């Protein structure tokens, strides 16, 4: 008798150059679009919160989120994610955090992960990088994530000249999102098409 195994889940990473640029808002819009195709997606918000970093017994853990419009992980549930988690992981524990996510992927869970840092450790199927011309901050983890991006999102403008300077050299698709709705039909269709072309989606 043949043993049936579930295919590895898909990994969509959402990064951005600073806090508050719209990563969760863009990610929530993508969750709505992707779940409408009939497939389940879970979401993980990765935080570099440094509590317990001096504790030698500390290990990253997936904290189950509840639906809420006041927390980032909770907003993913309101958008239609089948489950959502907060993953606290300082830089020193990134490898352990990646192992947690890899286990979910191996079980067939499709994951949207909001993190710059894990894009360089886990092999993502798609990386989307969010920019906001009104925000001049540029996190140290941004360049590594941006170098892997498949698409750029720019908040409030379709004008490529308004990208932060570090983005100007990347000749990849770019999509404008309205700050009022944070929606982009072209982006949603592009993401759905990408996953359709790159192989069968798995179910959670």
C-alpha positions in Angstrom: 0.0 0.0 0.0 1.3 3.4 -1.0 1.9 5.9 1.9 0.3 9.2 1.1 2.3 12.2 2.3 1.2 15.8 2.3 3.1 18.2 0.1 5.2 20.9 1.8 3.3 24.0 2.5 4.0 27.3 0.6 5.9 30.1 2.2 5.0 33.8 1.6 7.3 36.3 3.4 6.2 39.9 3.9 9.1 42.3 4.7 9.5 46.1 4.9 12.1 48.8 5.7 10.6 49.9 9.0 7.8 49.6 11.5 4.5 51.1 10.5 5.0 50.9 6.7 2.0 48.6 6.2 3.3 45.1 6.3 0.4 43.7 8.3 -2.1 45.6 6.2 -0.7 44.3 2.9 -0.4 40.8 4.3 -4.0 40.8 5.5 -5.1 41.8 2.0 -3.1 38.9 0.6 -4.6 36.5 3.1 -8.1 37.5 2.0 -7.2 37.0 -1.7 -5.4 33.7 -1.2 -8.1 32.1 1.0 -10.7 32.9 -1.6 -9.0 30.5 -3.9 -10.1 27.7 -1.6 -6.8 27.1 0.3 -6.1 27.7 3.9 -3.3 29.9 5.1 -1.8 30.5 8.5 0.0 33.7 9.5 3.0 34.3 11.7 4.1 37.6 13.0 7.8 37.5 14.0 9.0 39.9 16.7 12.5 40.6 17.9 11.2 41.4 21.3 14.2 40.8 23.7 12.5 39.7 26.9 14.2 36.6 28.4 17.2 36.8 26.1 19.5 36.4 29.1 17.6 33.2 30.1 19.7 30.2 29.0 16.5 28.1 28.8 14.8 30.5 26.4 13.4 29.0 23.2 11.2 30.7 20.6 7.6 29.6 20.9 4.6 30.1 18.7 2.0 32.0 20.7 -1.5 31.4 19.5 -3.3 34.6 18.6 -6.9 35.5 19.1 -8.9 37.6 16.6 -8.4 41.2 17.3 -8.0 44.5 15.3 -5.5 45.8 17.9 -2.8 43.1 17.4 -0.9 42.3 14.2 -1.4 38.5 14.5 -5.0 39.0 15.5 -5.7 41.1 12.3 -4.6 38.1 10.2 -7.3 36.0 11.7 -9.9 38.7 11.0 -8.7 38.7 7.4 -9.4 34.9 7.1 -6.2 33.1 8.2 -7.0 29.7 9.5 -4.6 30.3 12.4 -2.2 33.0 13.5 0.8 33.1 15.8 3.2 35.6 17.4 6.8 34.2 17.3 9.2 36.1 19.6 12.7 35.5 18.4 15.7 37.7 19.0 18.5 37.3 16.4 20.4 34.8 18.5 17.4 32.4 18.3 16.5 32.7 14.6 17.7 29.2 13.7 15.4 27.7 16.3 12.5 29.9 15.1 13.1 28.8 11.6 12.9 25.2 12.7 9.5 25.8 14.2 8.2 27.2 11.0 9.8 24.5 8.9 7.9 21.9 10.9 4.6 23.6 10.0 5.6 23.7 6.4 6.6 20.1 6.4 3.1 19.2 7.7 1.6 21.0 4.7 0.6 24.3 6.2 0.7 27.3 3.9 2.4 30.2 5.8 2.5 33.9 5.5 5.4 35.1 7.6 5.9 38.7 8.5 9.6 39.1 9.0 12.7 40.5 7.3 15.1 38.2 9.0 13.6 34.8 8.3 13.5 35.5 4.6 17.3 34.9 4.6 17.0 31.6 6.5 14.0 29.7 5.2 13.6 29.2 1.4 10.5 31.3 0.6 8.3 30.7 -2.4 7.5 34.4 -2.6 8.9 37.6 -0.9 7.1 40.9 -1.0 8.8 44.0 0.3 6.7 46.9 1.5 7.9 50.5 1.3 6.5 53.9 2.4 8.1 57.0 0.9 6.9 59.0 3.9 9.0 56.9 6.3 12.8 57.5 6.1 13.8 54.8 8.6 15.7 51.9 7.1 16.1 48.8 9.4 19.4 47.0 9.3 17.6 43.8 8.2 16.0 45.5 5.2 18.7 45.1 2.6 19.0 41.3 3.0 15.2 40.9 2.7 15.0 43.3 -0.2 17.7 41.4 -2.1 15.4 38.4 -2.2 12.1 40.3 -3.0 10.0 39.2 -5.9 7.9 42.4 -5.8 7.9 45.9 -4.2 4.9 47.5 -2.6 4.7 51.2 -2.4 2.2 52.9 -0.1 0.2 55.7 -1.6 1.9 56.1 -5.0 2.5 54.3 -8.2 5.5 56.5 -9.0 8.7 54.4 -8.9 10.8 57.5 -8.4 9.3 57.9 -4.9 10.8 54.6 -3.7 13.4 54.8 -1.0 16.8 55.0 -2.7 17.8 51.5 -1.7 14.9 50.1 -3.8 15.7 51.9 -7.1 18.1 49.2 -8.4 15.6 46.4 -8.2 13.9 45.7 -11.5 11.0 43.6 -10.1 7.2 44.2 -10.3 6.0 47.0 -8.2 2.4 47.6 -7.0 0.8 50.7 -5.4 -1.6 50.4 -2.5 -4.0 53.0 -1.2 -3.4 53.8 2.4 -7.1 54.1 3.0 -7.9 50.5 2.0 -4.4 48.9 1.7 -5.8 46.8 -1.2 -4.4 46.1 -4.6 -6.3 43.9 -7.0 -3.3 43.6 -9.3 -1.1 42.5 -6.4 -3.6 39.9 -5.3 -4.0 38.5 -8.8 -0.2 38.4 -9.3 0.3 36.5 -6.0 -2.4 34.0 -6.8 -1.0 33.5 -10.3 2.5 33.0 -8.9 1.4 30.2 -6.6 -0.7 28.6 -9.3 2.3 28.5 -11.7 4.8 27.2 -9.2 2.9 24.1 -8.3 -0.2 22.8 -6.5 -1.1 24.5 -3.3 -1.4 22.4 -0.2 -4.2 22.5 2.3 -3.8 23.1 6.0 
